[in-house]
Amino acid sequence: DLIYATDPSDRGPIEIGTMSMAGEWESLGLESSDSGNVVINADGSRVVTVNRVNGRPLMSVTELARGVTRSIPGERERDISTIPIWHPDNTTLLFAYRDPSGEWQIGRYRAGGSAPEVLAQGRASFDHIRPWQITSDGQTLIGVAWKDSTQQGIYAMPMTDSAVLTDDPSAKRIAKPERRPGSIRLSPDDRWLAYAERLADRSEIVVVSMLDPSKVVQASVEGGTQVTWDPEANRLYYLNERETPMVMRAVDFSVSEEGDFVPRQPEVLFELEDTDDVESLAMAPDGTRFYVSQRIKDALPEAPQLPQVVIGWSKLVRGQLP
C-alpha cells in the first residue's frame, strides 16, 4: 500500500487592519506573507511589514496617511531574523539578524534613508535574539536573548553601541521565563512589562515591575497569547488565540502602597468571530482602536486532505505504462 498526504504549509497571506473597541474590522489594504506582525510607530503614522521575496524576508514601510509603501533598500535587511521595532523618534527601525559568520547584529534603518547600518554586534553563541521595544526616552532596549537556562531571559539594555545584546554588565535581566516568551509589551509610562508566558498547560499574560522585577503577577484568566496597553497605561488588553471564537478582554488594575500591580477581573469586550488566527496586536496611539494582523477565515485555502491509502497501487502504475 502507498500512503501520501498533501502539504499543509501554505496558510495564505495575513491581512493587516484596524479593529474598533466594539470589534468592527477595517482593512488597511496591507498584507504580509511572513510572520504577519504589524509594527506601528508611536504616532501612528507608519507601519512596517515583512514579506518573503525569493525565500528571504524583506521589510517595507508604509506611510498610512499617504498610502505609500517603500521597500527598505540594501541587502542587509534580507537576512533579518526577527520582527523590526520602532524607535520613539517614529522614523528609525531596529532589527536583529545574523551575518554570514553567524554573529548576531543589530541593524538600524532611518525611514527615507539609505541602506541599513550596523548599530551593534551581539554574540554568535545565542540561539535567539530579538529586540522587542525601546523605552519612551529612547535610552533602553527591551529584548530577549536565548541560549540555555543560564543565559535565557528578557533584558533591559542601554542603547549604546557597546552594550546592546552583549555581555555588558549594565544589561539587566527583567524576567527569566522557563520558555521563550512572546508578545512582550512595555507600558507607555515604562513602569510595567507585560508578556505571554507558558504556565502549566497554557499561555498566560504576566506583568512584571520594571522598578522591581521580583514583583510578577498573572493578569489573564483562561489563557492569553497577545497583549497590548492602553495609551494612558491604566488598562491592558489581551487575546487568547486558543479560544474558539477568540475573545478580546480588558484588565483594569491598581497599584498597592507596596508598588504591586493588582489586576481586576478581566472584562470581555467582544468576540472575533471571523478571525482564524491573530498574529499580532497593538493599540493605536489615540486609544480608539487596535492594529491587528490576522488570517481571515474566508481567505484561508481549503483544508488539506487527510492522508490517503491506495490499495494495489503497483497494479495501477503498471496499467499506465506502455
LOBABA-678033 format. One record per residue (C-alpha): residue number from 0; chain; x, y, z. Coordinates in Angstrom, 3 decimals. Example, Ala and Ser with C-alpha at 12.3 -4.5 7.8 and 13.67 -1.06 7.14 Angstrom:
# residues 2
NODE    i  ch      east     north        up
NODE    0   A    12.300    -4.500     7.800
NODE    1   A    13.670    -1.060     7.140
END
This chain:
# residues 322
NODE    i  ch      east     north        up
NODE    0   A     0.000     0.000     0.000
NODE    1   A     1.042     3.628    -0.646
NODE    2   A     0.323     6.329     1.949
NODE    3   A     0.572    10.014     0.970
NODE    4   A    -0.553    13.460     2.253
NODE    5   A    -0.859    16.956     0.805
NODE    6   A     1.408    19.740     2.062
NODE    7   A    -0.462    21.918     4.634
NODE    8   A     2.274    24.575     4.924
NODE    9   A     0.593    27.192     2.704
NODE   10   A    -1.734    29.014     5.068
NODE   11   A    -2.315    32.045     2.869
NODE   12   A    -1.385    35.720     3.385
NODE   13   A    -2.047    37.724     6.529
NODE   14   A    -4.210    40.845     6.344
NODE   15   A    -3.452    43.984     8.340
NODE   16   A    -6.140    46.373     9.533
NODE   17   A    -7.808    48.069    12.472
NODE   18   A   -10.441    46.813    14.902
NODE   19   A   -12.710    49.177    16.817
NODE   20   A   -13.372    48.866    20.525
NODE   21   A   -16.563    47.042    19.526
NODE   22   A   -14.729    44.556    17.319
NODE   23   A   -15.529    46.125    13.912
NODE   24   A   -12.847    45.273    11.356
NODE   25   A   -11.467    47.653     8.709
NODE   26   A    -8.708    46.564     6.344
NODE   27   A    -5.719    48.831     5.680
NODE   28   A    -5.088    47.086     2.379
NODE   29   A    -1.766    45.667     3.625
NODE   30   A    -0.723    42.037     3.564
NODE   31   A     2.252    40.128     4.911
NODE   32   A     3.350    36.700     3.740
NODE   33   A     5.889    36.166     6.513
NODE   34   A     5.230    36.345    10.259
NODE   35   A     2.408    38.839     9.869
NODE   36   A     3.435    41.093    12.689
NODE   37   A     2.140    44.631    12.264
NODE   38   A     4.556    47.096    13.825
NODE   39   A     3.208    50.640    14.042
NODE   40   A     5.249    53.578    15.279
NODE   41   A     4.280    55.626    18.325
NODE   42   A     2.458    58.426    16.489
NODE   43   A     0.527    56.032    14.248
NODE   44   A     1.974    57.386    11.010
NODE   45   A     3.996    54.412     9.740
NODE   46   A     3.658    50.634     9.686
NODE   47   A     6.411    48.144     8.866
NODE   48   A     5.530    44.767     7.338
NODE   49   A     7.643    41.760     6.405
NODE   50   A     7.191    39.720     3.235
NODE   51   A     9.228    36.982     1.625
NODE   52   A    10.974    37.693    -1.662
NODE   53   A    12.816    34.768    -3.247
NODE   54   A    12.596    32.952     0.053
NODE   55   A    14.104    35.768     2.120
NODE   56   A    12.304    38.269     4.374
NODE   57   A    12.100    41.819     3.025
NODE   58   A    10.850    44.765     5.100
NODE   59   A     8.591    47.508     3.762
NODE   60   A     7.458    50.741     5.424
NODE   61   A     4.015    52.196     4.672
NODE   62   A     3.066    55.804     5.411
NODE   63   A    -0.590    55.415     6.368
NODE   64   A    -1.753    58.947     5.594
NODE   65   A    -0.449    58.826     2.012
NODE   66   A    -0.764    55.098     1.456
NODE   67   A     2.807    54.987     0.143
NODE   68   A     4.837    51.806     0.661
NODE   69   A     8.611    51.733     0.303
NODE   70   A    10.851    48.687     0.478
NODE   71   A    13.896    49.181     2.662
NODE   72   A    16.931    49.396     0.357
NODE   73   A    20.126    47.392     0.618
NODE   74   A    20.862    43.720     1.095
NODE   75   A    21.483    43.550     4.841
NODE   76   A    17.803    43.594     5.783
NODE   77   A    17.217    40.426     3.726
NODE   78   A    18.911    38.406     6.466
NODE   79   A    16.713    39.662     9.297
NODE   80   A    15.786    37.022    11.817
NODE   81   A    13.305    38.967    13.933
NODE   82   A    10.444    41.407    13.501
NODE   83   A    11.696    45.022    13.484
NODE   84   A    10.775    47.550    16.177
NODE   85   A    10.318    51.326    16.076
NODE   86   A    12.429    53.843    17.950
NODE   87   A    10.404    56.532    19.822
NODE   88   A    11.567    59.076    17.238
NODE   89   A     8.988    57.399    14.925
NODE   90   A    11.383    57.245    11.972
NODE   91   A    14.036    54.681    12.982
NODE   92   A    13.743    50.884    12.859
NODE   93   A    15.867    48.338    14.726
NODE   94   A    16.080    44.625    13.930
NODE   95   A    18.294    41.641    14.660
NODE   96   A    19.928    39.328    12.132
NODE   97   A    22.880    37.001    11.709
NODE   98   A    25.769    37.954     9.465
NODE   99   A    27.441    35.340     7.209
NODE  100   A    29.826    34.354    10.026
NODE  101   A    26.915    33.586    12.369
NODE  102   A    27.390    36.642    14.596
NODE  103   A    24.242    38.417    15.727
NODE  104   A    23.945    42.025    14.606
NODE  105   A    21.533    44.830    15.459
NODE  106   A    20.664    46.779    12.328
NODE  107   A    19.289    50.312    12.217
NODE  108   A    17.342    51.940     9.407
NODE  109   A    16.087    55.508     9.263
NODE  110   A    12.921    55.955     7.192
NODE  111   A    13.718    57.564     3.858
NODE  112   A    17.414    56.941     4.315
NODE  113   A    19.952    54.740     2.598
NODE  114   A    20.690    51.086     3.355
NODE  115   A    20.515    49.907     6.987
NODE  116   A    23.617    50.278     9.138
NODE  117   A    25.044    48.108    11.897
NODE  118   A    24.222    49.524    15.323
NODE  119   A    25.837    46.812    17.433
NODE  120   A    27.224    43.301    17.365
NODE  121   A    25.837    40.557    19.552
NODE  122   A    27.050    37.038    20.208
NODE  123   A    27.095    34.025    17.936
NODE  124   A    26.577    31.752    20.931
NODE  125   A    22.962    32.824    21.396
NODE  126   A    20.344    30.662    19.690
NODE  127   A    17.856    33.501    19.504
NODE  128   A    17.971    37.279    19.908
NODE  129   A    15.022    39.584    19.439
NODE  130   A    14.596    43.279    20.260
NODE  131   A    11.014    43.917    21.394
NODE  132   A    10.653    47.535    22.441
NODE  133   A    12.527    50.731    23.327
NODE  134   A    11.602    52.839    26.346
NODE  135   A     9.831    56.140    25.683
NODE  136   A    13.008    58.146    26.378
NODE  137   A    14.903    56.136    23.750
NODE  138   A    17.591    55.111    26.249
NODE  139   A    16.827    51.443    26.955
NODE  140   A    16.170    48.457    24.716
NODE  141   A    13.919    45.632    25.920
NODE  142   A    14.834    42.347    24.258
NODE  143   A    15.061    38.581    24.527
NODE  144   A    18.353    36.703    24.481
NODE  145   A    18.058    32.928    24.472
NODE  146   A    20.602    30.175    24.789
NODE  147   A    20.130    27.913    27.796
NODE  148   A    18.963    28.063    31.399
NODE  149   A    21.861    30.326    32.380
NODE  150   A    21.534    32.912    29.617
NODE  151   A    17.848    32.996    28.784
NODE  152   A    15.588    35.890    29.693
NODE  153   A    14.087    39.285    28.977
NODE  154   A    16.702    42.011    29.342
NODE  155   A    16.776    45.795    29.648
NODE  156   A    19.900    47.066    27.915
NODE  157   A    21.333    50.575    27.471
NODE  158   A    21.064    51.850    23.911
NODE  159   A    24.816    52.168    23.401
NODE  160   A    26.862    50.580    20.678
NODE  161   A    28.857    48.544    23.192
NODE  162   A    26.001    47.262    25.333
NODE  163   A    23.166    46.220    23.043
NODE  164   A    22.580    42.480    23.361
NODE  165   A    26.050    41.667    24.631
NODE  166   A    27.553    40.569    27.936
NODE  167   A    27.796    44.163    29.141
NODE  168   A    27.239    44.124    32.931
NODE  169   A    24.854    47.080    32.610
NODE  170   A    22.309    44.775    30.953
NODE  171   A    19.595    43.964    33.496
NODE  172   A    17.526    40.780    33.380
NODE  173   A    13.887    41.699    33.938
NODE  174   A    12.423    38.204    33.788
NODE  175   A    13.545    34.604    33.332
NODE  176   A    10.658    32.603    31.859
NODE  177   A    11.062    28.838    31.622
NODE  178   A    10.160    29.001    27.923
NODE  179   A    10.673    31.657    25.286
NODE  180   A     8.173    34.490    25.954
NODE  181   A     6.006    36.220    23.372
NODE  182   A     4.071    39.443    22.807
NODE  183   A     6.357    41.487    25.071
NODE  184   A     4.831    44.938    25.617
NODE  185   A     6.121    47.798    27.763
NODE  186   A     3.521    50.110    29.314
NODE  187   A     3.534    53.691    27.936
NODE  188   A     4.890    55.007    31.250
NODE  189   A     7.710    52.404    31.170
NODE  190   A     6.662    51.098    34.586
NODE  191   A     5.301    47.644    33.695
NODE  192   A     6.257    44.923    31.258
NODE  193   A     3.572    42.503    30.060
NODE  194   A     4.300    39.338    28.117
NODE  195   A     2.883    35.916    27.262
NODE  196   A     4.448    33.024    29.155
NODE  197   A     3.696    29.322    29.148
NODE  198   A     2.357    28.419    32.598
NODE  199   A     1.318    24.825    33.280
NODE  200   A    -0.673    23.706    30.231
NODE  201   A    -1.344    27.072    28.542
NODE  202   A    -0.009    30.541    27.834
NODE  203   A    -0.980    33.376    30.181
NODE  204   A    -0.315    37.122    30.307
NODE  205   A     2.185    38.045    33.023
NODE  206   A     3.088    41.544    34.263
NODE  207   A     6.429    42.369    35.895
NODE  208   A     7.508    45.628    37.524
NODE  209   A    10.360    47.416    35.745
NODE  210   A    11.290    49.022    39.069
NODE  211   A    11.354    45.738    40.990
NODE  212   A    11.496    42.653    38.723
NODE  213   A    10.764    40.410    41.700
NODE  214   A     7.157    41.633    41.550
NODE  215   A     5.469    39.343    38.999
NODE  216   A     1.693    38.935    38.631
NODE  217   A    -0.532    36.896    36.296
NODE  218   A    -3.050    39.289    34.682
NODE  219   A    -5.042    36.944    32.423
NODE  220   A    -7.530    34.177    33.112
NODE  221   A    -8.343    31.233    30.835
NODE  222   A    -5.219    31.836    28.757
NODE  223   A    -3.618    34.736    26.911
NODE  224   A    -1.284    34.953    23.897
NODE  225   A    -1.347    38.571    22.635
NODE  226   A    -1.283    41.705    24.804
NODE  227   A    -1.211    45.489    24.415
NODE  228   A    -1.593    48.553    26.658
NODE  229   A    -3.977    51.493    26.765
NODE  230   A    -2.098    54.735    25.892
NODE  231   A    -2.798    56.070    29.391
NODE  232   A    -1.130    52.989    30.948
NODE  233   A    -4.143    52.282    33.150
NODE  234   A    -5.517    49.222    31.340
NODE  235   A    -4.230    46.307    29.287
NODE  236   A    -5.949    44.225    26.618
NODE  237   A    -5.314    40.649    25.627
NODE  238   A    -6.442    37.815    23.367
NODE  239   A    -6.275    34.064    23.716
NODE  240   A    -5.745    32.510    20.281
NODE  241   A    -6.650    29.081    21.636
NODE  242   A   -10.288    30.082    22.198
NODE  243   A   -12.974    29.491    19.577
NODE  244   A   -14.082    32.116    18.876
NODE  245   A   -11.309    34.338    20.184
NODE  246   A   -12.283    36.925    22.810
NODE  247   A   -10.816    40.381    23.430
NODE  248   A   -10.576    41.121    27.150
NODE  249   A    -9.656    44.255    29.123
NODE  250   A    -7.955    44.295    32.513
NODE  251   A    -8.075    47.354    34.761
NODE  252   A    -5.609    47.467    37.625
NODE  253   A    -4.494    49.433    40.638
NODE  254   A    -1.126    49.846    42.345
NODE  255   A    -0.778    48.953    46.009
NODE  256   A     1.121    51.006    48.561
NODE  257   A     3.953    48.498    48.188
NODE  258   A     4.088    49.149    44.451
NODE  259   A     2.435    45.886    43.417
NODE  260   A     0.433    45.515    40.210
NODE  261   A    -3.091    44.499    41.297
NODE  262   A    -5.218    43.314    38.340
NODE  263   A    -9.004    43.273    38.479
NODE  264   A   -11.249    40.640    36.957
NODE  265   A   -10.898    40.711    33.139
NODE  266   A   -13.819    42.212    31.213
NODE  267   A   -14.993    40.719    27.915
NODE  268   A   -15.071    43.387    25.177
NODE  269   A   -16.054    41.389    22.083
NODE  270   A   -15.635    38.138    20.171
NODE  271   A   -13.618    37.818    16.962
NODE  272   A   -15.968    35.581    15.014
NODE  273   A   -14.422    35.867    11.531
NODE  274   A   -10.797    35.530    12.586
NODE  275   A    -8.876    32.284    12.382
NODE  276   A    -5.519    33.436    13.726
NODE  277   A    -4.248    36.762    15.168
NODE  278   A    -0.548    37.222    14.514
NODE  279   A    -0.066    40.497    16.407
NODE  280   A    -1.970    43.105    18.387
NODE  281   A    -1.197    46.782    19.072
NODE  282   A    -3.229    49.681    20.434
NODE  283   A    -3.480    52.810    18.275
NODE  284   A    -1.877    55.889    19.870
NODE  285   A    -5.258    57.593    20.380
NODE  286   A    -6.686    54.549    22.187
NODE  287   A    -9.753    54.244    19.942
NODE  288   A    -8.861    51.093    18.005
NODE  289   A    -6.466    48.189    17.707
NODE  290   A    -3.998    47.449    14.926
NODE  291   A    -4.267    43.755    14.123
NODE  292   A    -2.668    41.341    11.691
NODE  293   A    -4.825    38.281    11.174
NODE  294   A    -5.788    35.430     8.916
NODE  295   A    -9.389    35.820     7.819
NODE  296   A   -11.321    32.545     7.702
NODE  297   A   -12.806    33.172     4.254
NODE  298   A    -9.325    33.909     2.864
NODE  299   A    -7.789    30.663     4.028
NODE  300   A    -7.072    27.956     1.441
NODE  301   A    -9.106    24.782     1.546
NODE  302   A    -8.141    22.446     4.352
NODE  303   A    -5.524    19.894     3.302
NODE  304   A    -6.719    16.407     2.561
NODE  305   A    -6.166    13.713     5.113
NODE  306   A    -3.614    11.026     4.283
NODE  307   A    -4.974     8.616     1.668
NODE  308   A    -4.376     4.875     1.482
NODE  309   A    -4.183     3.470    -2.042
NODE  310   A    -4.597    -0.312    -2.228
NODE  311   A    -2.969    -2.110    -5.115
NODE  312   A    -1.113     0.970    -6.324
NODE  313   A     1.571    -1.039    -8.117
NODE  314   A    -1.050    -2.550   -10.414
NODE  315   A    -2.452     0.902   -11.151
NODE  316   A     1.001     2.180   -12.066
NODE  317   A     1.750    -0.809   -14.309
NODE  318   A    -1.547    -0.277   -16.050
NODE  319   A    -0.440     3.194   -17.120
NODE  320   A     2.859     2.046   -18.599
NODE  321   A     3.200     1.113   -22.312
END
